[in-house]
Amino acid sequence: MDHARGPILRDRRVPPTRERGEGEPEVPQIVDHLFRLQAGQVVSTLTRIFGPQHLQLVEDVVQETMIKALRSWTYHGVPQNPGGWIMQVAKNGALDALRREKTLRDRHEEIAEVLERDLSERLPPAEVVDQDLSDDQLRMIFICCHPAIPPDARVALTLKTVGGFGVAEIARAFLANEATIAQRLVRAKRTIRRLQIPFEMPDAAELPARLESVLEVLYGMFNEGYSAHQGDALIRHELCGEAIQLTALLAAHQAGDRPEVHALLALMLLQASRLPARTDDHGDLVTLEDQDRSRWDRAMIGAGLHELARSAGGDRLTPFHLEADIAAVHALASSYEETAWERILIGYDALLPLKPSPIVRLNRAVALAMVAGPEAGLAELDVLERLPGMRRHYLLHATRAHLLRRHGDGQLALACYREAEKLTANDAERRFLGRRMREITGRLA
């Protein structure tokens, strides 16, 4: 986060890169980072220029650009301005596609002029780029959340086009197979093309039908950044920043200046305030119990509390309000032990009827264990384990192991940590679980 510009907005500029020195990232890592950072921006801007009905063509152009970057930079080195390089090559690729696509030839001169202006090698000042690209991405999200698109496909499509998610990542996030997600994406794009959905913000009458899905998408994007489902890194800061940036943009827009939007922004800011302490110097997970709270971002906590106060103006209590209030209790606690766990348990009791998800029940079990003892929490996990799919969820086994460890049952805790390790796809989580197993094994020896 770029605090010189406030705790909400971040700087999208990519620093100049020279020849790779010792310890610097490899070209594939740089390209992957830039893809995460810029793919959604370029897809959104190109979709505005070409029209949403040509979304598949736009995605193909951006994908080809990233492949060209991987090939070119491997042999010629990373350019001084990699972001500008991507923009320029994307523009050239879009012009080539324009010449090939029959339905676009009649608009060749008009589109080429807009491409030249909007995707030029010489980028305008960073703050102008931020605003223009964020506006495009916000409109893109509302297109993806059109009510004609099925709800499950709305989230998947937005994460794909705006968040730069791969099909495999989306499948893991939804506990679905890749073929199912791919079909959802195909059908969603066909709907956009068939209905010729315009690239614009919905009017006041259409807004409520789309806003709920938009908020779900933004929170999904933030959650994937906060706890990545796969890979070596636990946290993908660029996704957290992207979600906060777009939610802040929505909250500042007349259409999005609503209590539930401010509540979601508060929740994101309060959770993101803990990111500096959530991993150690090696990138390994540090639990809330063990975090150095002096590393929490106090400016971000202040911004989150401000947004939480703004969210109180409505007449409807949403899950975002309750989750943000729970996050605020954690943010204001001086230590893990001195957290107002009774208040957190009350919050989860109120949240569960509005959001009866297994994860909410899992978090409630932890709060219950802190209030009534680990036995009470373990009893809740026994009930939760019988829900479909939960036996394959690593967090259930990791939470059980944590409560068993507190209860003093090292052997059973060790078995649960082993089961959790089998089920997670994130290397940082595996390292954490391995460390916990070594600690228990050392005590049992």
C-alpha positions, 0 to 999 in steps of 0.5 A: 500500500502506498501510504503517501496517497492514503491507506486505500489507494496503491501505486500501480507503477512498476519500477524500472528493471535492468539486467537481472542481478543475483537474487532478483526474480526470474523472468517468468516470475516477473511476467507472472507478477505483471500479469496479476497486476495489469491483465485485468486493467488491460482487458477492461480497457480493451473491452471498453474500446472493442465492446463487451461482445468481443471479450474473448478476442480481448482476452486472447490478445492480452494472453498473447501479450504475456506470452510474447513478454515471456519469450522476448524478455528471456532473451533480450532482458526485461525492458526499463518500462515493462508496464509500458511495453505490455501496453504497447504490445497489447495495442499492436496485438489489438490492431492485428486482431482488428484487421482479422475480425470481420465484425470490426473492420467497419470501425477500424479507423475509430477503434485504431484512434482510441487504441492509439490514445488509450494504450500508448507506450508513453503512459500518462502520469501514474495517478491518471492511469490509476483513475482511468484504468480503475474506472474501466475495471469497475465498469467491467465488473458491473458487466460481469455481474449483469443479472442475465448472467447466472450468479455462479458465473458472475463471480467466476467471470469477474475473477477471470477478466478483472482479477487475472485468475486462471480457471484452475484457481477459480475452480479451487476457490469454488470447490468445483472442477475446472471443466465446470468453471470453463463452461460457466465462463463460455456461457457467460461470454455468450450471454454478453455477446448475445445481449450486447451488454453495454460498457457502462455503469448501470442506472439507478433502477438496475443497480440493486440487482448487480450490486450484491454480486459485485460486492461478492466478487470484490470480497472473493478477490480480496480473500484470494489475496489474503490467503492464496489457494495455491503457490509458494506465497501465502499473501498476494498483496496485489490482489488485496490492493486491487480489491480495496482499490476497486471497492474504494472506487465504488464507495466513492461513486454515487452509485456505490455510496451505500452502507453495505459498500462502506461495510465491505471496505471497512472489513477489507481495510481492517483485515488488510491492516494485519498483513504486515504481521501475517507472515515472517521474514521468510514468508511463512504464516504467523497465526493471529495468536502469535502476531507482533501487533506493533506491525499492524498498520494503524493508519489502515485500522483508522481508515477501516473504523472510519468506513465502519462508522459510515456504514451505520447510516442504513436501515439494514444489517448485512453480513459485511457489517457483522464481519467488519465489527468482528474484525474491528474487535480483533484490531482494537485488542491489545493481545490475543488473550485480551480479545473480547471473545464474548463479543466476537462469539455474539457477532458470529451468532448474529452472522450465522443466520445471514451467512450460514456458511461452513467457514462462518461456523468454523470461525464461530467454533474457534470463538466458542473454544476461547469462551467456553474451552476447547472441548466446546469448540471440538464438539462444534467441529464434530457437527461441522465435519458431517457437512458435504465437502468439509472432510476435504477442507484443510482448515477443518483439520487444521482448526481441530489440530489447534484445539486438540493441541490446546486441549493437550492431546498431542497425538490426535493433533499430530494426525489432524495436522498431517491430514491438513497438510495433505489437503492444502495447495499452498506451500506457505501453509504446508511449511506452517503445518510442518513446523507445528508437527515438528513442535509436537513430535519434539514434545512427544519424543 
